[in-house]
Amino acid sequence: MNRFEGLASLGRETWKTFKLLSRNKMGLFGFILVVVIVLLSFVGPLVWPPEDSANVADINQGISAKHWLGTDFQGQDNLRKIINGGRDVITIGFLTGILATLIAVSVGSFSAFVGGRVDTWLMDLVNVWLTIPKFPLLAVLATVLSLKDIVTLSVLMALLDWPGLSRQVRSQVLSLKQRDYVEAATMLDLGTPHIIFRELLPNMMSFIVISMIFTMTQAIYQQTGLVFLGIVPYSGANWSVMITAAQRRGVLYNPQAMWSILAPMGAIILFQLGLVSFARSLDEVFNPRLRTSV
Amino acid sequence: MTASTASSPPAAKPSPLAWLERITSNFLLQRLVKALFTIWLVTTITFFVVRAMPGNVVDIMLQELTAAGVSPDDARNQAAALMGVNLDQPVYEQYLAYLVKVLQGDLGMSYRSQGLKVSELIVQVLPWTLFSVGLSLLITFILGIMLGAVMAYNHDTWIDYLLSNLAATLDATSPYLIGLLAVLLFGVIWKSVPIMDMRGALSPGIQPAFSLEFFADVFKHVKVLLLVSVLASVGSWMLTMKSSTIATLGEDYVTAARARGLPDSRILTAYVGRNATLPLVTRLAISIGFTMGGSILLESLFTYRGIGYQLADAIAKRDYPIMQGVFLVITIAVVLANLLADFLYGWLDPRIRIAGGGQ
């Protein structure tokens, strides 16, 4: 009803979540790591713009005071490339995560609500879909469609990624539907939209956010793989492109130039580690049963 | 299913449709139908990608061939011959013809290598991938069960923390990045394994035979790939086994077995191990697809000439007939492996078989 009240309560909830989160050291570490990497990737390029020319004198150097993470096969500073190369990777991750979660939540809760034969059919279809190996399908489709931009790539990955999640959403909704407050709302005849958006979704929020984060990490890995296979446009400063470019130049077998491959790998792994430890701690924040154990 | 029971009178006389229900609720049959349906679905998707979708493979090939100076008519004939379709038929007839060809094992001819039959290529490379993926799954399964049980039995000790964190980290890292790290560590930093010598699935001149030399060479080429794919998937197995063992340890029958004074080793194997392993068998299905899918990246990283490498190679060369054929075969292999895992599960857990499948 009252939009401002809703916003205020959302703010309060967020603050409470953050306070709970700060109790869990691993989760806080992950959260800060993610925030720092996102800030560095989106604001950093304004301060340290990409180098546009090669420096022939500084090719494939190791770490030094001048080049903290060494230089690549064009003599460009790796650290600067890392700062400029995060934006696309992170955007693809977020977009795919959000889209896949949206589809999964819609289909999963629809299936659980309608029930009966539609539910059985939908879930059978989802189970069938899950047996198809996703990465080969993604690779083949992305090749034939010859994707040009990161948005279409994200849409394609989201279209392939949602089924597993929708099955989980469905079972969550089914179990929440049995709770007293939902039954009360049903009896008051508050309408399906009200029940879904005001009663069910808020109680599934933690679960949804966690699943979204895991979909994001999957999307980032898939994107890395697509770049390696040469399917996704091989241009621009991007962590995955950095890895593949360094590898194609045989940098892997040149101990001195190892940093050109270690640096983007480290960036991806750190970002994923941050996301995953943040997600795991969210689980503990929202699931009181986990708070005491482990 | 409920319709036939509802319509039948409560008398002893069975409903005329009872036999039908008994057949449709048969666990193995259900799974078989599901597997066949999946294969049909993938074949249909492939057909749409190849022929019916806007910007489909045949159109791309036509464009490429005409751009290369082939006359439009020749291009049409050439593309149709390679993909094994008749472009003059209506689309649904092409679809039926396509299904028949796939059933016959005819997957077309290579677009880039003249005269190379896609099916022959696949027969050459598939065994190597089945071997490496199968072995990797076997090792991962055994290792995951053992380490997961160790973690559960030493719950909340330093061993548990160490292994849990290790498993979580491995689980969160993609096979491709682990593979790159392996190349860096073994090949560059420690220089212990000559990564370059491991190209291919066999050294030149080695003939398949039941000899020590042959097996040693096979192992030499597969060892790093195997290590990486085990490391990439063992983490999630360990974590699943840990939680399922902890859950099983709390069951009444385990307490009862302890109270009866059974030796620990017997409780571990016959009571806990057997039951805790069950959820892992269902995970096998996901794991097979994951490992097969991961083989595209890993096999091309280590230049192991399996089916994954072939798919990556076909993608790089835009060799569409090979691409579609290899993709189909990978999917069918995964679906059949899943069917096997389902049968295994039904055999291990009679409840599933008798209850008639379901979820």
Interface residues (C-beta under 8 A of the other chain):
Chain A: M123 D124 N127 V128 L130 T131 I132 P133 K134 F135 P136 L137 A139 V140 L141 T143 V144 L145 S146 T217 Y221 T224 G225 F228 L229 G230 I231 I243 Q247 L252 Y253 N254 P255 M258 I261 L262 M265 I268 I269 Q272 L273 V276 R280
Chain B: K34 A35 F37 T38 L41 V42 I45 V49 M53 G55 N56 V57 I60 A168 T169 A172 T173 S174 Y176 L177 L180 L181 V183 L184 G187 V188 I189 I195 M196 A285 I286 G289 F290 M292 G293 G294 I296 L297 S300 L301 L311 A312 I315 A316 R318 Y320 M323 Q324 F327 I330 T331 V334 V335 N338 Q359
